[in-house]
Amino acid sequence: MSFRTIFSVLAIAASSAVVAQTGSFQAGEPLGTVNQAGQATPMSSNVKVFGSFRFAESCTFDPERNLILAMNAGVSEDMQPNDGYVSLINPDGSVHTAKWIGNDRNGLTLNHPLGSAIRNGVLYVADMDHVRTFDLASGQPLEAFSVAEAGASMLNGIGVTEDGTIYASNTRDPQRVYRITADGDTSVFIDGSPLMAPNGVAIDNDGNIVVINIGNNHVMTFAPSGELLQTEYAVEAGNDGVIVTEDGTKYVSSVRFGSISRIRPGEEAEVIAQGIPSAASICYDSVQNQIIIPMNNNNALGILPLD
């Protein structure tokens, strides 16, 4: 039931074909400095730094490294193109690497990253009208899938199946969920109703696609064929993020009303945390058994330990 919020300080189409990102690129390093003798010096282990966020929109968890990957949308493209970045955060909320992807802009395009997912050693990021991919070990940019020609205006939530098929919601008109194959073929998966400003997307344990709306409290499960299999209901509407754990429990965050709903299989939803400003696209830390809650323009993450 309890959670703690970690506030931050501001750190200073084409077509649906697959486009490789090129150029010299180097991921950011863990926090440290160069001392007076000119030696690279990692930060002392008895010092913890909290923060590093700029419009924290989504997160995903890497259990191999036991690190949270936080997507920072940065400022709007109108103000500064290519301003997004990814932070590496320790499970206690302290900063591991302030700008892991984004420290070096060479070869990097990351304009306004929103949804994120990890699958088979690859980080997938929804970035306006593209899905961009990165090597999870090195942060190196891999491929970019353009959804612009298919009508994408603001890709938001994202889920990826075991075979690399991407499902991404488009929250603004046209209200859709797109499907992008591992080869980059793009199609419309769901178009219009029952979508109502679709946002969060997750893949359940049977390979079905779970989608939530901002416009209502529906938690919809679709088969890969597009058939609507079931609709469950979060306690509140205005939802942003959804995760599905190994036992089939769904957690849903309301960005408008600040609650976290838990839906156990076969049961009605219950609120397990509330009053969280701009509770955006959550992720599940499977090692510490906790939910991480990005908080948008509060430039913060919340941490909700589970029972």
C-alpha positions as CSV (number, residue, x, y, z in Angstrom):
1,M,0.0,0.0,0.0
2,S,2.8,2.4,0.7
3,F,5.0,4.1,-1.9
4,R,7.7,6.7,-2.0
5,T,8.2,9.3,-4.6
6,I,11.7,10.3,-5.7
7,F,11.8,13.9,-7.0
8,S,14.3,15.0,-9.4
9,V,16.3,18.0,-10.5
10,L,16.3,19.0,-14.2
11,A,19.4,17.9,-15.9
12,I,20.9,20.3,-18.1
13,A,8.1,8.7,-43.5
14,A,8.7,8.2,-44.9
15,S,7.6,4.6,-45.2
16,S,7.0,1.5,-43.1
17,A,10.3,0.1,-44.2
18,V,13.0,-0.6,-41.7
19,V,15.6,2.2,-41.5
20,A,19.0,1.6,-39.9
21,Q,20.4,4.4,-37.6
22,T,24.0,5.1,-38.4
23,G,26.8,7.1,-37.0
24,S,29.3,7.0,-34.2
25,F,27.5,6.4,-30.9
26,Q,28.6,5.9,-27.3
27,A,26.3,5.2,-24.4
28,G,26.6,7.2,-21.2
29,E,28.7,6.0,-18.3
30,P,27.7,5.5,-14.6
31,L,28.0,8.6,-12.5
32,G,31.6,9.7,-11.9
33,T,34.1,12.5,-12.7
34,V,37.7,13.0,-13.8
35,N,39.8,13.9,-10.8
36,Q,42.6,16.5,-10.6
37,A,45.2,13.9,-11.6
38,G,43.2,13.2,-14.8
39,Q,41.9,9.8,-13.7
40,A,38.4,8.6,-14.3
41,T,36.8,8.2,-10.8
42,P,33.5,6.5,-10.2
43,M,31.2,8.1,-7.6
44,S,31.8,6.8,-4.1
45,S,29.4,4.0,-3.0
46,N,28.3,6.0,0.1
47,V,26.8,8.7,-2.1
48,K,23.4,8.4,-3.7
49,V,21.9,10.7,-6.3
50,F,18.2,10.9,-7.1
51,G,16.7,12.6,-10.1
52,S,17.9,12.9,-13.8
53,F,14.4,13.0,-15.2
54,R,12.9,15.4,-17.8
55,F,9.2,14.4,-18.3
56,A,9.4,10.8,-17.2
57,E,6.8,9.1,-19.3
58,S,7.5,5.3,-19.1
59,C,9.8,2.7,-17.8
60,T,10.8,-0.9,-18.3
61,F,12.8,-3.2,-16.1
62,D,16.0,-5.2,-17.0
63,P,16.2,-8.1,-14.6
64,E,19.6,-9.2,-15.9
65,R,21.2,-6.0,-14.7
66,N,18.6,-5.3,-12.0
67,L,18.1,-1.8,-13.4
68,I,15.1,0.4,-14.3
69,L,15.2,2.0,-17.7
70,A,13.3,5.4,-17.5
71,M,12.2,7.1,-20.7
72,N,12.6,10.9,-20.6
73,A,10.5,12.6,-23.3
74,G,12.5,15.8,-22.9
75,V,11.0,19.1,-24.2
76,S,8.6,19.1,-27.2
77,E,9.9,18.7,-30.7
78,D,8.8,22.3,-31.4
79,M,11.2,23.6,-28.7
80,Q,14.1,21.2,-29.3
81,P,14.1,18.2,-31.7
82,N,16.0,15.0,-30.7
83,D,15.9,15.9,-27.0
84,G,14.8,12.5,-25.6
85,Y,17.0,10.2,-23.5
86,V,17.0,7.1,-21.4
87,S,18.2,6.9,-17.8
88,L,19.4,3.9,-15.9
89,I,18.0,3.8,-12.4
90,N,18.8,1.5,-9.4
91,P,15.9,-0.3,-7.8
92,D,16.0,2.0,-4.8
93,G,15.4,5.0,-7.1
94,S,19.0,6.3,-7.1
95,V,20.7,7.1,-10.3
96,H,23.0,4.7,-12.0
97,T,23.5,6.5,-15.3
98,A,21.8,9.9,-15.8
99,K,21.8,9.8,-19.6
100,W,22.6,6.3,-20.8
101,I,21.0,6.7,-24.3
102,G,21.2,10.4,-25.0
103,N,24.6,11.4,-23.5
104,D,26.0,11.2,-27.0
105,R,23.7,12.4,-29.9
106,N,26.0,11.0,-32.6
107,G,24.0,8.5,-34.7
108,L,21.0,8.9,-32.3
109,T,17.5,10.0,-33.1
110,L,15.2,10.1,-30.0
111,N,12.8,13.0,-30.3
112,H,10.0,12.4,-27.7
113,P,10.1,8.8,-26.3
114,L,6.9,7.6,-24.7
115,G,6.2,3.9,-24.3
116,S,8.9,1.3,-23.9
117,A,9.4,-2.5,-23.7
118,I,12.2,-5.0,-23.6
119,R,12.2,-8.3,-25.4
120,N,15.1,-10.7,-26.2
121,G,17.9,-8.2,-25.5
122,V,16.3,-5.3,-27.4
123,L,14.8,-2.1,-26.0
124,Y,11.8,-0.9,-28.0
125,V,10.7,2.8,-27.7
126,A,7.6,4.5,-29.2
127,D,8.9,7.9,-30.5
128,M,6.1,10.0,-32.2
129,D,5.6,8.3,-35.6
130,H,8.5,5.7,-35.2
131,V,9.3,2.7,-33.1
132,R,13.1,2.8,-32.4
133,T,15.1,-0.1,-31.2
134,F,18.3,-0.2,-29.2
135,D,20.7,-3.0,-28.1
136,L,20.0,-3.6,-24.4
137,A,23.5,-4.4,-23.5
138,S,25.3,-1.4,-25.1
139,G,22.6,1.2,-25.8
140,Q,23.6,1.2,-29.4
141,P,20.8,2.3,-31.8
142,L,19.6,-0.6,-34.0
143,E,16.6,-0.1,-36.3
144,A,13.8,2.4,-36.7
145,F,10.4,1.4,-37.9
146,S,8.4,4.3,-39.4
147,V,4.6,4.2,-39.0
148,A,4.1,7.7,-40.5
149,E,2.8,6.5,-43.8
150,A,0.2,4.3,-41.9
151,G,-1.1,7.5,-40.2
152,A,0.6,7.5,-36.8
153,S,0.5,10.9,-35.1
154,M,1.5,10.0,-31.6
155,L,2.6,6.4,-30.8
156,N,2.3,5.9,-27.1
157,G,2.0,2.5,-25.4
158,I,4.0,-0.4,-26.8
159,G,4.1,-4.2,-26.3
160,V,6.3,-6.7,-28.0
161,T,5.7,-10.5,-28.4
162,E,8.2,-13.3,-28.2
163,D,8.7,-13.3,-32.0
164,G,9.4,-9.6,-32.2
165,T,6.0,-8.4,-33.3
166,I,5.3,-4.9,-32.0
167,Y,1.9,-3.5,-31.0
168,A,1.8,0.2,-30.5
169,S,-1.1,2.5,-29.6
170,N,-1.8,5.8,-31.3
171,T,-3.5,8.0,-28.7
172,R,-4.5,10.9,-30.9
173,D,-6.6,10.6,-34.0
174,P,-6.6,8.3,-35.8
175,Q,-7.2,6.2,-32.6
176,R,-5.6,2.9,-33.4
177,V,-3.3,0.1,-32.4
178,Y,-0.7,-0.7,-35.0
179,R,1.0,-4.0,-35.6
180,I,4.6,-4.0,-36.9
181,T,6.3,-7.3,-37.7
182,A,10.0,-8.0,-36.9
183,D,10.6,-7.4,-40.7
184,G,9.0,-3.9,-40.5
185,D,5.7,-4.6,-42.2
186,T,3.1,-2.3,-40.7
187,S,-0.7,-2.7,-40.5
188,V,-3.6,-1.5,-38.5
189,F,-4.5,-4.0,-35.8
190,I,-7.4,-2.2,-34.2
191,D,-9.1,0.9,-35.7
192,G,-11.5,3.0,-33.7
193,S,-14.1,1.5,-31.3
194,P,-13.7,0.0,-28.7
195,L,-10.6,2.2,-28.5
196,M,-11.1,5.6,-26.8
197,A,-7.8,7.4,-26.7
198,P,-5.8,4.2,-26.4
199,N,-2.6,4.3,-24.3
200,G,-1.0,1.4,-22.5
201,V,-0.3,-1.8,-24.3
202,A,1.0,-5.1,-22.7
203,I,1.4,-8.7,-23.8
204,D,-0.2,-11.3,-21.5
205,N,1.1,-14.7,-20.7
206,D,-0.8,-16.3,-23.6
207,G,0.5,-13.9,-26.2
208,N,-2.7,-11.8,-26.3
209,I,-2.6,-8.0,-26.5
210,V,-3.9,-6.0,-23.5
211,V,-4.9,-2.4,-24.3
212,I,-6.2,0.4,-22.0
213,N,-7.9,3.7,-22.8
214,I,-7.5,7.2,-21.4
215,G,-11.1,7.9,-22.3
216,N,-12.6,5.2,-20.0
217,N,-11.7,2.5,-17.5
218,H,-11.7,-0.5,-20.0
219,V,-8.9,-3.0,-19.9
220,M,-9.3,-4.9,-23.1
221,T,-7.6,-8.2,-24.1
222,F,-7.4,-8.9,-27.9
223,A,-6.3,-12.1,-29.6
224,P,-3.5,-11.7,-32.2
225,S,-6.4,-12.1,-34.8
226,G,-7.9,-8.8,-33.5
227,E,-10.8,-10.5,-31.7
228,L,-11.8,-8.9,-28.4
229,L,-11.6,-11.7,-25.9
230,Q,-12.6,-9.9,-22.7
231,T,-13.0,-6.5,-21.2
232,E,-12.1,-5.9,-17.5
233,Y,-12.5,-2.6,-15.7
234,A,-10.0,-0.5,-13.7
235,V,-11.4,1.4,-10.7
236,E,-10.8,4.7,-12.4
237,A,-10.6,6.0,-16.0
238,G,-7.9,8.2,-17.5
239,N,-5.4,5.3,-17.7
240,D,-1.9,5.3,-19.1
241,G,0.1,2.2,-18.2
242,V,-0.7,-1.5,-17.9
243,I,1.5,-4.5,-16.8
244,V,0.7,-8.2,-16.6
245,T,2.6,-10.3,-14.1
246,E,3.3,-14.0,-14.3
247,D,0.2,-15.0,-12.3
248,G,-2.0,-13.0,-14.7
249,T,-2.6,-10.1,-12.4
250,K,-3.0,-6.7,-14.2
251,Y,-1.9,-3.4,-12.8
252,V,-3.3,-0.2,-14.4
253,S,-2.2,3.4,-13.7
254,S,-4.5,6.4,-14.1
255,V,-2.5,9.4,-15.3
256,R,-5.6,11.6,-14.9
257,F,-6.7,10.5,-11.4
258,G,-3.5,9.2,-9.8
259,S,-4.5,5.7,-8.8
260,I,-3.1,2.2,-9.3
261,S,-5.7,-0.5,-9.9
262,R,-5.0,-4.2,-9.4
263,I,-7.1,-6.7,-11.2
264,R,-6.5,-10.3,-10.1
265,P,-7.7,-13.0,-12.4
266,G,-11.5,-13.4,-12.0
267,E,-11.8,-10.6,-9.5
268,E,-12.9,-7.0,-9.6
269,A,-10.4,-4.2,-9.6
270,E,-9.1,-2.7,-6.3
271,V,-7.1,0.5,-5.7
272,I,-3.7,-0.3,-4.1
273,A,-2.3,3.3,-4.3
274,Q,-3.7,6.7,-5.0
275,G,-2.9,10.4,-5.0
276,I,0.0,9.9,-7.4
277,P,0.3,13.0,-9.7
278,S,0.4,12.1,-13.4
279,A,0.9,8.3,-12.8
280,A,2.1,7.4,-16.3
281,S,3.3,4.2,-18.0
282,I,4.3,1.9,-15.2
283,C,6.6,-1.1,-15.2
284,Y,7.1,-4.1,-12.9
285,D,10.4,-4.7,-11.1
286,S,10.3,-8.5,-10.9
287,V,13.4,-8.8,-8.7
288,Q,12.3,-6.4,-5.9
289,N,8.6,-7.1,-6.5
290,Q,7.6,-3.5,-6.9
291,I,5.9,-1.2,-9.4
292,I,7.8,1.8,-10.8
293,I,5.6,4.8,-11.6
294,P,6.9,7.5,-13.9
295,M,5.3,10.9,-13.1
296,N,5.5,12.9,-16.3
297,N,6.1,16.6,-15.7
298,N,6.7,16.1,-12.0
299,N,10.1,14.8,-13.2
300,A,10.0,11.9,-10.8
301,L,9.5,8.2,-10.3
302,G,7.3,6.7,-7.6
303,I,8.1,3.3,-6.2
304,L,5.3,1.0,-5.0
305,P,6.3,-2.2,-3.1
306,L,3.9,-5.0,-3.6
307,D,2.7,-7.4,-0.8
